[in-house]
Amino acid sequence: LSYAEIWISEAQERMVLAVPPQHWPELEALCRAEDVEATIIGRFGNEGRLRLEYQGRTVADLSMEFLHHGRPRVVRQAVYAAPPERPLVLPSLNAGDALLQILGSLNVASKEWIIRQYDHEVQGASVIKPLVGAANDGPSDAAVLRPVLGARRGIAVACGMNPRYGDLDPYHMAASAIDEAVRNCVAVGADPRRIALLDNFCWGNTARPETLGTLVRAALGLHDTAVALGTPFISGKDSLNNEFHYLDEQGRQRALSIPPSLLVSALGQLEDVALAVSMDLKRAGNLLYLVGATADELGGSHLALVAGLEGGAVPKVEAAAARCLFTALHAAMVQGLVRACHDLSEGGLAVALAEMAFAGGLGATVDLRSAPRRGWDAPGSDTAYSPHAANLVLLFSESNSRFLCEVEPERAAAFESVLQDVPYARLGTVSAAAWLEIWGFSAHDRPELVLRQPIDQLKEAWQRPLRW
């Protein structure tokens, strides 16, 4: 290769490391032991210049000031016009049928077919695996690894993504992606004060002002939410200008862009992997708690997707409240008060309940009427919500910063004491009968049966679409 090719090549599987001189022998020995080529290519100086040498000749000598600030800056126009707000009108839906449809939708359905094609046991460091539960096929919120075998400290790895929210507001899509990634880490026991993030932008043609506008708005959402939650971004990447050009049947030039999509990955720390918590239900008779409040936020939801509904409010992040809630729940986990925990994301409470139940091979009975609400009241003469609509919102809203927790009865008082400053409610119990039974609001004082489905039917709906 020429020196120019060596300098500008974008060949894969290479890294540049800054290594203190005293540590180089140790790093070199480690690389040699793993049969990895490692070479010293240069040293940092204080002269403020970049000098490249090749076979005894100086082939480049640039001022660092010029390199970083000497070229003209690209100036582009970004335009963002928020789509008009439209209410989401809930039709008469059968909640059980809707749940089965959501469980079978491709975003929610089991990904075991691809997970099983990767070896997540390399180096034997896994504590909580991508699939968990009685049959090792339930959807874990995050993976937990123990990098140093024999040590107690662990690392949680999770992600968050929902491009459907971007159709309504890229800012709240970005904020929701952070919240989901963070709460997935918190759900397995990671300390919310010690979580770092990475972003991955996949966008259309940013030369278009309206496309660049959505990118800018998403970046603002990332910044504001990360600062508010105290979760710094330590790295990231982007894949921009994903636009396909083609001729239609009339020979006219067309362009097709991907939707604004943002993946946020999170790395969290656990002081003791023995306290890590999985999402599968553990024992009949235990109590089920909903932690976090539910708003009427069905915009971009999976209920809207399967029912063909449009409009509605996109889920937002109340960052200050979320930070307090994450901290309180983590305190309960450190005290060993939580047997199982699952975050509420795609499909809302209904999907979280179903996943916890069939992962554990147990059933559950819950009552929606006690669930904490934010921004709306229970059905009554002075509210626009009918009992049917209220039940659907509580079941399928995808409001952020919510968890479903399993707690042993003898630990319930201690659990509630730790959570006294955040919204929570005892919803029901874990049952030995393999049914998911959900009660809710009715036109009368007594509760109404909203949904009753066998657990094996829910699991089959979840596994069937991508069964391998």
C-alpha positions in Angstrom: 0.0 0.0 0.0 1.1 3.6 -0.6 1.3 5.9 2.4 -1.9 7.7 1.2 -3.8 4.4 1.1 -2.5 3.5 4.6 -3.6 6.9 6.0 -7.1 7.2 4.4 -8.2 3.6 4.1 -11.5 2.7 5.8 -10.7 -1.0 6.2 -12.7 -2.6 9.0 -11.6 -4.3 12.2 -9.0 -1.7 13.3 -8.7 0.5 16.3 -6.4 3.3 17.4 -5.6 3.4 21.1 -3.9 6.0 23.3 -1.7 4.1 25.7 0.6 5.5 28.4 4.2 4.4 27.7 4.4 2.4 31.0 1.4 0.3 30.0 2.6 -0.6 26.5 4.5 -3.8 27.5 1.4 -5.1 29.2 -0.9 -4.3 26.3 1.6 -5.8 23.8 1.8 -9.0 25.7 -2.0 -9.2 25.9 -2.4 -8.7 22.2 0.3 -11.3 21.4 -1.4 -13.8 23.7 -4.6 -13.3 21.6 -2.8 -13.4 18.3 -3.8 -9.7 17.6 -1.4 -7.5 15.8 -0.5 -4.3 17.7 2.0 -1.7 16.5 3.2 1.6 17.8 2.5 4.1 15.0 3.2 7.4 16.7 3.4 9.6 19.8 1.6 12.6 21.1 3.6 15.9 21.2 3.0 19.4 22.2 4.2 21.2 19.1 0.7 21.4 17.6 1.4 19.7 14.3 0.5 16.4 12.6 3.5 14.8 11.0 3.4 11.7 9.0 6.5 9.8 8.0 6.9 6.9 5.6 10.1 5.0 4.9 12.2 7.8 6.3 10.4 10.6 4.4 8.0 13.2 5.8 4.9 12.8 3.7 2.6 15.2 5.6 3.1 18.1 8.0 0.0 20.0 9.0 -0.9 22.5 11.7 -3.5 21.0 14.0 -5.2 24.4 14.1 -5.6 24.3 10.3 -6.6 20.7 10.3 -9.5 21.2 12.7 -10.5 24.8 11.9 -8.9 25.8 8.6 -11.5 24.6 6.2 -14.8 26.4 5.4 -17.7 25.0 7.5 -20.7 23.6 5.8 -23.9 25.5 6.5 -27.2 23.8 5.9 -30.8 24.8 6.4 -32.9 22.8 8.8 -36.7 23.2 8.8 -39.1 21.4 11.2 -42.8 21.7 11.0 -44.7 19.7 13.6 -47.5 17.6 12.2 -51.0 18.8 13.2 -52.2 17.3 16.5 -55.1 14.9 16.0 -56.9 13.0 18.7 -56.9 9.3 18.6 -60.4 8.0 18.7 -60.7 4.6 20.3 -63.2 2.3 18.6 -64.9 -0.6 20.3 -62.1 -3.2 20.6 -61.8 -6.6 22.1 -58.8 -6.2 24.5 -57.9 -9.9 24.3 -57.8 -9.9 20.5 -55.8 -6.7 20.4 -53.2 -8.2 22.8 -52.8 -11.3 20.6 -52.3 -9.1 17.6 -49.7 -7.0 19.3 -47.8 -10.0 20.6 -47.7 -11.3 17.1 -46.6 -8.0 15.5 -43.0 -8.2 14.2 -41.6 -5.5 16.6 -42.9 -7.4 19.7 -42.8 -11.1 18.6 -40.1 -13.4 19.9 -36.6 -12.9 18.3 -35.4 -16.3 19.5 -34.6 -17.3 15.9 -31.8 -14.8 15.6 -30.7 -14.7 19.3 -30.0 -18.4 19.2 -27.7 -18.0 16.2 -25.2 -16.0 18.3 -23.1 -17.4 21.1 -23.8 -15.2 24.1 -21.8 -17.5 26.3 -18.4 -16.5 25.0 -16.0 -16.3 28.0 -18.8 -17.6 30.2 -19.6 -14.1 31.6 -23.4 -14.0 31.3 -25.5 -13.6 34.4 -28.8 -12.6 32.9 -29.1 -13.8 29.3 -31.0 -12.4 26.4 -33.7 -15.1 27.0 -34.8 -16.0 30.5 -37.5 -17.8 32.4 -38.7 -21.3 33.1 -38.0 -22.5 29.6 -35.2 -19.9 28.8 -37.3 -18.3 26.1 -38.7 -15.2 27.7 -37.6 -11.7 26.6 -35.0 -10.2 28.9 -35.0 -6.5 29.4 -31.2 -6.4 29.3 -28.2 -8.7 29.4 -26.0 -8.7 32.5 -22.4 -9.7 32.2 -19.7 -10.3 34.8 -16.5 -9.1 33.0 -14.1 -10.3 35.7 -15.0 -13.9 36.7 -15.0 -14.2 40.4 -15.8 -10.5 40.9 -19.2 -9.4 42.1 -19.5 -6.3 39.9 -21.4 -6.6 36.6 -22.4 -4.7 33.5 -25.9 -4.4 32.1 -26.3 -3.9 28.3 -29.7 -2.7 26.9 -31.2 -0.6 24.2 -34.2 1.5 23.3 -35.8 2.3 20.0 -39.2 3.2 18.6 -39.2 4.9 15.2 -43.0 5.1 15.1 -42.8 7.9 17.6 -40.7 9.9 15.1 -43.6 10.3 12.8 -45.3 12.4 15.5 -42.3 14.1 17.0 -38.6 13.2 16.6 -37.8 15.0 19.9 -40.0 12.8 22.0 -38.9 9.7 19.9 -35.3 10.5 21.0 -36.2 11.1 24.6 -38.3 7.9 24.7 -35.4 5.9 23.3 -33.1 7.1 26.2 -35.8 6.4 28.8 -36.4 2.9 27.4 -32.7 2.0 27.3 -32.1 3.4 30.8 -35.2 1.7 32.3 -34.2 -1.6 30.7 -30.9 -1.4 32.6 -32.7 -0.4 35.8 -35.1 -3.3 35.4 -32.2 -5.8 35.8 -30.6 -4.0 38.8 -28.3 -1.4 37.3 -27.6 1.7 39.3 -29.3 4.6 37.4 -26.5 7.0 38.6 -24.0 4.9 36.7 -25.4 4.5 33.2 -23.7 5.7 30.0 -25.2 5.9 26.5 -24.4 5.5 22.8 -26.5 6.7 19.9 -27.0 5.3 16.4 -28.8 7.6 14.0 -30.3 6.1 10.8 -31.8 8.9 8.7 -32.8 9.9 5.2 -31.2 12.5 2.9 -30.1 15.3 5.2 -29.5 17.6 2.3 -33.2 18.1 2.4 -34.1 20.8 4.9 -37.1 19.0 6.3 -35.1 15.8 6.8 -32.3 17.7 8.5 -34.9 19.4 10.7 -36.1 16.1 12.1 -32.4 15.1 12.8 -31.8 18.4 14.6 -35.0 18.0 16.7 -34.0 14.4 17.6 -30.5 15.6 18.6 -32.1 18.2 20.9 -34.2 15.5 22.5 -31.2 13.4 23.1 -29.2 16.3 24.7 -32.0 17.5 27.0 -33.0 14.0 28.2 -29.4 12.8 28.7 -28.5 15.9 30.7 -31.7 15.7 32.8 -31.2 12.0 33.6 -27.4 12.3 34.2 -26.6 9.7 31.6 -23.7 10.9 29.4 -23.2 9.8 25.8 -19.7 8.2 25.5 -19.9 7.3 21.8 -22.2 6.8 18.9 -22.5 6.6 15.1 -24.7 7.6 12.3 -25.9 6.3 8.9 -27.3 9.2 7.0 -28.6 9.8 3.5 -30.4 6.4 3.3 -32.5 7.3 0.2 -33.3 5.1 -2.8 -33.9 6.6 -6.2 -35.9 4.8 -8.8 -38.2 5.3 -11.8 -41.9 4.6 -11.4 -44.1 2.9 -14.0 -44.5 6.2 -15.8 -40.8 6.7 -16.0 -40.8 9.5 -13.4 -37.9 9.9 -11.0 -38.8 8.9 -7.4 -37.0 8.9 -4.1 -37.8 6.7 -1.1 -36.2 7.5 2.3 -36.1 5.5 5.5 -38.1 7.0 8.4 -36.1 8.9 11.1 -34.8 6.1 13.3 -32.7 6.3 16.4 -31.2 3.5 18.5 -29.9 4.3 22.0 -27.8 1.7 23.7 -27.1 1.8 27.5 -24.3 0.4 29.6 -25.1 0.2 33.3 -23.2 -1.0 36.4 -24.2 -3.4 39.1 -22.2 -3.5 42.3 -23.3 -7.1 42.9 -24.5 -9.4 40.2 -26.2 -11.6 42.8 -28.8 -8.9 43.1 -29.6 -8.9 39.4 -33.3 -9.4 38.7 -34.9 -11.1 35.7 -38.4 -10.4 34.2 -40.1 -13.8 34.6 -42.7 -14.4 37.3 -41.3 -16.6 40.1 -44.0 -17.8 42.5 -47.8 -18.0 42.8 -49.1 -15.8 45.5 -46.6 -13.0 45.0 -47.9 -9.5 44.5 -47.8 -7.4 41.3 -47.0 -3.7 41.5 -47.2 -1.1 38.7 -44.5 1.5 39.3 -45.0 4.8 37.4 -48.0 6.6 36.1 -49.9 6.0 32.9 -50.9 8.9 30.6 -53.2 8.8 27.6 -50.2 8.4 25.2 -51.4 6.0 22.4 -49.8 8.0 19.6 -47.4 5.8 17.6 -48.4 2.9 19.9 -48.6 -0.8 18.8 -52.3 -0.7 19.6 -52.6 2.1 17.0 -50.5 0.0 14.6 -52.5 -3.2 14.8 -55.9 -1.4 14.9 -55.0 1.0 12.1 -55.5 4.1 14.3 -54.0 7.5 13.7 -53.3 10.5 15.8 -52.9 10.7 19.6 -50.3 12.0 21.9 -46.8 10.6 21.6 -45.2 9.3 24.8 -43.1 12.0 26.6 -40.5 11.8 29.3 -40.9 13.6 32.6 -37.2 13.5 33.3 -37.1 14.8 36.8 -39.9 12.4 37.9 -38.2 9.5 36.0 -34.9 10.1 37.7 -36.6 9.9 41.2 -38.5 6.8 40.2 -35.4 5.0 38.8 -33.5 5.8 42.0 -36.3 4.5 44.3 -36.8 1.3 42.4 -33.1 0.7 42.4 -33.0 1.1 46.2 -35.7 -1.5 46.5 -33.7 -3.9 44.3 -30.6 -3.4 46.3 -32.5 -4.4 49.4 -33.7 -7.6 47.7 -37.3 -6.6 47.7 -38.1 -7.3 44.0 -38.4 -10.9 42.7 -39.1 -9.9 39.1 -39.2 -6.7 37.1 -40.1 -5.8 33.6 -40.2 -2.4 31.9 -43.4 -1.3 30.1 -42.6 -0.5 26.4 -44.1 -1.7 23.1 -47.7 -2.8 23.9 -47.8 -1.2 27.3 -49.0 -3.0 30.5 -50.9 -5.7 28.7 -47.8 -7.0 26.8 -45.6 -6.7 29.9 -48.0 -8.8 32.0 -48.3 -11.4 29.2 -44.5 -11.6 28.8 -43.8 -11.9 32.5 -46.5 -14.6 32.8 -45.5 -16.9 30.0 -41.8 -16.5 30.7 -42.4 -17.8 34.2 -45.0 -20.4 33.3 -47.5 -18.8 35.7 -50.7 -16.8 35.5 -51.7 -13.4 36.9 -54.9 -11.7 38.1 -54.9 -7.8 38.1 -57.3 -4.9 38.5 -56.6 -1.8 36.4 -58.7 0.5 38.5 -56.0 1.3 41.0 -53.3 2.0 38.4 -51.6 5.4 38.8 -52.7 7.9 36.1 -51.2 11.1 34.9 -53.2 13.9 33.2 -56.6 12.2 33.1 -59.3 11.0 35.6 -61.1 7.8 36.1 -64.4 7.3 34.2 -67.3 9.2 35.6 -69.9 11.8 34.8 -67.4 14.6 34.6 -64.8 13.0 32.3 -64.7 12.2 28.6 -63.3 8.7 29.2 -65.8 5.8 29.0 -64.9 2.7 31.1 -64.0 0.9 27.8 -61.6 3.7 26.7 -60.0 4.0 30.2 -59.3 0.3 30.2 -57.7 0.4 26.8 -55.5 3.4 27.7 -54.3 1.6 30.9 -53.7 -1.6 29.0 -52.0 -0.3 25.9 -50.6 3.2 26.5 -46.8 3.3 26.0 -46.1 6.0 28.6 -42.4 6.1 29.6 -40.8 5.4 33.0 -43.0 2.5 34.1 -42.2 -1.0 35.5 -44.1 -4.0 36.6 -42.7 -5.6 39.7 -43.2 -8.9 41.5 -42.9 -8.7 45.3 -43.3 -11.3 48.0 -46.2 -10.6 50.4 -43.9 -10.5 53.4 -41.8 -7.8 51.7 -44.7 -5.6 50.5 -44.6 -3.1 53.3 -40.9 -2.5 52.9 -41.3 -2.2 49.1 -44.1 0.3 49.5 -42.0 2.3 52.0 -39.1 2.7 49.6 -41.5 3.8 46.8 -43.5 6.2 49.0 -42.4 9.3 47.0 -43.2 7.9 43.5 -46.4 6.8 41.9 -47.1 3.1 42.3 -50.1 0.7 42.9 -50.6 -2.9 43.9 -52.5 -4.3 40.8 -52.9 -8.0 41.7 -51.2 -11.3 42.3 -49.3 -14.1 40.5 -51.4 -17.2 40.2 -50.7 -20.9 39.7 -53.5 -21.1 37.1 -52.0 -20.5 33.7 -54.4 -17.6 32.7 -54.0 -13.9 32.4 -57.1 -12.3 33.9 -57.5 -8.5 33.9 -60.3 -6.6 35.5 -61.1 -2.9 34.9 -63.6 -0.1 35.0 -67.3 -0.7 34.2 -70.4 1.3 34.1 -71.2 0.0 37.6 -69.4 0.1 40.9 -68.1 -3.4 40.5 -65.1 -4.3 38.3 -65.6 -5.7 34.8 -63.6 -8.6 33.3 -61.7 -6.9 30.5 -59.5 -9.8 29.3 -59.0 -13.5 30.1 -56.6 -15.4 28.0 -54.7 -18.7 28.6 -51.0 -18.2 28.9 -50.1 -20.8 26.4 -52.2 -19.0 23.8 -50.5 -15.7 24.5 -47.1 -17.4 24.2 -48.0 -19.1 21.0 -49.1 -15.8 19.5 -45.7 -14.3 20.5 -43.6 -17.1 19.2 -45.4 -18.1 16.0 -44.5 -15.3 13.6 -40.7 -15.8 13.7 -40.5 -19.4 14.9 -37.2 -20.9 13.9 
